[in-house]
Amino acid sequence: LLLDEINLASSETLKRLCGLLDNAHSSITLTEQGNSKALQWYPDFYLFAAMNPVTDAGKKDISPSMRSCFTEIYVDALVDPLNLRSVAV
């Protein structure tokens, strides 16, 4: 699952994600949809997040605790398809 522009998510959404990312046994209940059953991680589930630098207009940074849930890779603007492949693989 790719969370694109994660730094544009509301603080409430980010707080719920932090709880989910605590460990592999965490779960989340989507009460907004009327569910009362907790959703569990699948063993081979992967979560990716992407964001543009906070220097872009309207962007905000995410908390250090949220950042620590991910491995950060800074990527300059890529135009060469071979360079794009090296990031995706």
Helices and strands as residue ranges (DSSP letters): E 2-4, G 6-8, H 11-20, E 27-28, G 31-33, E 39-40, E 48-50, H 64-67, H 81-88
